[in-house]
Amino acid sequence: MQIVAADVVVTSPDRNFVTLRVTTEDGLTGLGDATLNGRELAVVAYLREHVVPLLIGIDAHRIEDTWQFLYRGAYWRRGPVTMAAIAAVDMALWDLKGKAAGMPVYQLLGGASRTGLLAYGHASGKELPELFDSIRSHQEQGYRAIRVQTGVPGLKSIYGIASNATFEGNSGVRYDHEPAQRGARPTEEDWDTRSYLRHVPTVFEAVRNEFGPEIPLLHDGHHRMTPIQAARLAKSLEPYDLFWLEDITPAENQEALRLVRQHSTTPLAIGEIFNTVWDFQQIIREQLIDYVRAASTHFGGITPLRKVMDYAAQYQIKSGFHGPTDISPVGLAAQMHVGLAIHNFGIQEYMKHGARTDEVFRQTFTFTDGLLHPGDAPGLGVELDLDEAARYPYEQAYLPYNRLADGTVHDW
């Protein structure tokens, strides 16, 4: 199954996406997601200038060998740009192999271990009434598990609140589908950790009082706390029985999680900005997390995602793959196939793409009664409409960033 062409497609229906489209001598096409939010064109150059010329003429069936060649052969390893490019190739080859076999990719990974994938959605609100409305809306859409993000008194615009984009200085468009604002410079948001730590427990108390004890609730700290602040938050949220607390402190300092574990039994999820299994090695081995948040698109694709979950299974750690809209429908499909096949699946983040994105990427997955399923079409189950993609050229966009009251740049 020799590769005869590999094309990089950049399109911006609801946000910017980078897709690798690989074609074989038999006319089969395979897709891979190479989207890196806010730095998309860096991956485009890496693919077009360095990777695509290496793909022509190789056997598309040799997935593991190709992965190792692109990882080890470059000498300069790791990093989000490199791993997103490798991920796109890896997904495309799995897509091709599934189409050649006439089977969905999850069957090639060992078959289904469950009937569907529990998914969680993103509810948010600046104040409790808006938050409650958002939770109810997600329940009406079928979500059984819901991430709760809240505004903080005194702060104008912070991560995770969809209606924040209507604040002055932002584009005025709600970022239900994409927090990156289109324009020449990133949007500045504000932050105060002490106010946040005081406020968040009161919000979860109110949510539990309103919606009861059964609904699985999640929360994302988004790397903004020091180790002792993270420990305080995890401990203060224990009475509200969170499904998980995500990214409570910058993951580069992995020893910080030991301090959090000493103070709290709140389950922890980390890893959406990790790029290889090496980033997870210590925190899995020392059982410092409960859920692996890796994203197939930024982690090198299906091949390493399956490997890291096999490693995590030895420690009863489950998956919680990253899945907002900066993962294209191709990347989301790749994760669904892995999640359906592995035994230690936990939950899948699922933020619905916009209508224009769904026209560009034609998908076979289903979302029924809170469960995702990738479908049974051969390969990944996603096809790219090139004519539709061409209608939406790239638009420069940046994720927001934070400053403290004194002007210091802070983790967003």
Secondary structure, DSSP 4 states (H G I P E B T S, - for coil): -BEEEEEEEEE-SSS-EEEEEEEETTS-EEEEE---TT-HHHHHHHIIIIIHHHHTTSBTT-HHHHHHHHHHTTSS--SHHHHHHHHHHHHHHHHHHHHHHTSBHHHHTT--SSS-EEEEEEEEESSHHHHHHHHHHHHHTT-SEEEEEE--TT-S--TT-GGGGGSTTS-SS--SS--PEESSSPPEEE--HHHHHHHHHHHHHHHHHHH-SSS-EEEE-TT-S-HHHHHHHHHHTGGG--SEEE--S-TT-TTHHHHHHHH----EEE-TT--SHHHHHHHHHTT--SEE---GGGTTSHHHHHHHHHHHHTTT-EE----STTS-HHHHHHHHHHHHH-SS---EE--PPPHHHHHHEEE--EEETTEEE--SSSBTSEEE-HHHHHTS----EE--EEE-TTS-EE--
